[in-house]
Amino acid sequence: MKVSDILRVKGNTLYTVSPDEPLSKAIEVMAEKDIGSLVVMDHGELVGMLTFREMIQCIVANGGAVGSSAVRTAMDDHPLTCTSETELDEVRRMMLDRHARYMPVMDKRMLMGVISLYDVAKAVVDSQNFENRMLKAYIRDWPSSEDSQPTAQL
């Protein structure tokens, strides 16, 4: 399974923010849209990723207040990325190695979408459930032992 399979099911709604936006505005957008990350874009280029993890770290470093911090002060400026052709097993390994919960999907320099660890886990579980149903259907149709033995002739 490839990342393109997840994007096809997930849809193509993307939420982005500028690195110069106030962090408080990014927090509002994430809360309003019930999302865990924003892709940080500057002049059409991916420059970072902002997740709740980075926001919390910034707030703690700021004494518990958002203050007037800009997104660029909190964002991950070297986010992991993948392409739509990346295999799901590779994405899983990359996300686990870096403890990343969100990954932008790029086609050269164009942002195609964002996948989350939830999206990856759901795709794996859905695939396993499908395989289990197919195996159970196959087993249900398995010939019984009486049907498969030749009849003895006297």
C-alpha positions in Angstrom: 0.0 0.0 0.0 1.2 3.5 -0.8 0.6 7.0 0.6 -1.5 7.8 -2.5 -4.0 5.1 -1.3 -4.4 7.0 2.0 -4.7 10.4 0.4 -7.4 9.1 -2.0 -9.6 8.0 0.9 -8.7 10.9 3.2 -9.5 13.7 0.7 -7.5 16.8 -0.1 -8.4 19.4 2.6 -5.2 21.1 3.7 -4.6 23.7 6.4 -1.5 25.9 6.2 -0.1 28.8 8.0 2.6 31.4 7.4 5.7 31.4 9.6 5.1 35.0 10.5 1.5 34.4 11.7 1.0 34.8 15.5 1.1 31.5 17.3 -2.1 32.4 19.0 -3.9 32.5 15.5 -2.5 29.1 14.6 -3.8 27.7 17.9 -7.2 29.1 17.2 -7.3 27.6 13.7 -6.2 24.2 15.0 -8.8 24.2 17.8 -11.6 25.5 15.4 -10.8 22.9 12.7 -10.1 20.1 15.3 -6.7 19.3 13.7 -3.4 18.4 15.2 -1.1 20.1 12.8 -0.6 22.9 10.3 1.8 22.9 7.4 3.9 26.1 7.5 4.3 27.5 4.0 6.2 30.6 2.9 5.9 31.9 -0.7 4.5 28.5 -1.9 7.4 26.5 -0.2 7.2 24.1 2.7 9.2 25.6 5.5 8.0 23.8 8.5 5.4 21.8 10.4 3.5 23.0 13.5 1.9 20.5 15.8 0.5 20.6 19.3 3.8 19.2 20.5 5.7 22.2 19.3 3.1 24.6 20.5 3.1 23.2 24.0 6.9 23.3 24.1 6.9 27.0 23.1 4.2 27.8 25.7 6.1 26.1 28.5 9.3 27.9 27.4 7.3 31.2 27.5 6.2 30.7 31.1 2.8 29.2 30.3 1.7 31.9 27.9 1.4 32.1 24.2 2.5 35.7 24.2 3.3 37.4 20.9 5.4 34.5 19.5 5.3 33.9 15.8 4.7 30.4 14.3 8.4 30.3 13.2 9.6 30.3 16.8 7.7 27.1 17.5 7.6 25.2 14.2 9.7 22.2 13.3 11.8 23.6 10.5 13.0 20.2 9.2 9.8 18.1 9.0 9.9 14.6 7.6 8.3 14.4 4.2 7.3 11.6 1.9 5.9 11.3 -1.6 2.6 9.8 -2.7 4.6 6.8 -4.0 6.2 6.0 -0.7 5.3 2.6 0.7 3.2 2.6 3.9 5.8 0.4 5.7 8.5 3.0 5.0 6.3 5.8 6.3 5.5 3.9 9.4 9.2 3.3 10.1 10.1 6.9 9.4 7.3 8.2 11.7 8.2 5.8 14.5 12.0 6.6 14.2 11.4 10.4 14.5 8.3 10.2 16.8 6.5 12.2 14.1 2.7 12.2 14.2 2.2 14.1 11.0 4.0 14.0 7.6 3.6 16.3 4.7 3.3 14.5 1.3 5.2 16.3 -1.4 5.4 16.0 -5.2 8.7 17.7 -5.9 8.0 21.1 -4.3 4.2 20.9 -4.3 2.3 20.0 -1.2 -0.1 17.1 -1.9 -1.5 16.5 1.6 -0.6 15.5 5.1 -0.9 12.1 6.6 -1.0 11.3 10.3 0.0 8.3 12.3 -3.7 7.8 12.8 -4.2 7.7 9.0 -1.4 5.1 8.7 -2.7 3.0 11.6 -6.3 3.1 10.2 -5.1 2.0 6.7 -3.2 -0.9 8.3 -6.2 -2.0 10.4 -8.5 -1.7 7.4 -6.2 -3.8 5.3 -5.9 -6.4 7.9 -9.7 -6.5 8.4 -10.2 -7.0 4.7 -7.7 -9.8 4.6 -9.3 -11.4 7.6 -12.7 -11.3 6.0 -11.3 -12.9 2.8 -9.6 -15.6 4.8 -12.7 -16.4 6.8 -14.8 -16.5 3.6 -12.2 -18.9 2.0 -12.2 -21.1 5.1 -16.0 -21.2 5.2 -16.0 -22.4 1.6 -13.3 -25.1 2.4 -14.5 -28.5 1.4 -15.4 -30.7 4.3 -13.4 -33.8 4.9 -16.2 -36.1 3.8 -16.5 -34.2 0.5 -12.8 -34.4 -0.3 -12.3 -38.2 0.3 -13.0 -40.5 -2.7 -15.8 -43.0 -2.1 -14.8 -46.5 -1.8 -16.2 -49.0 -4.2 -17.0 -52.5 -3.1 
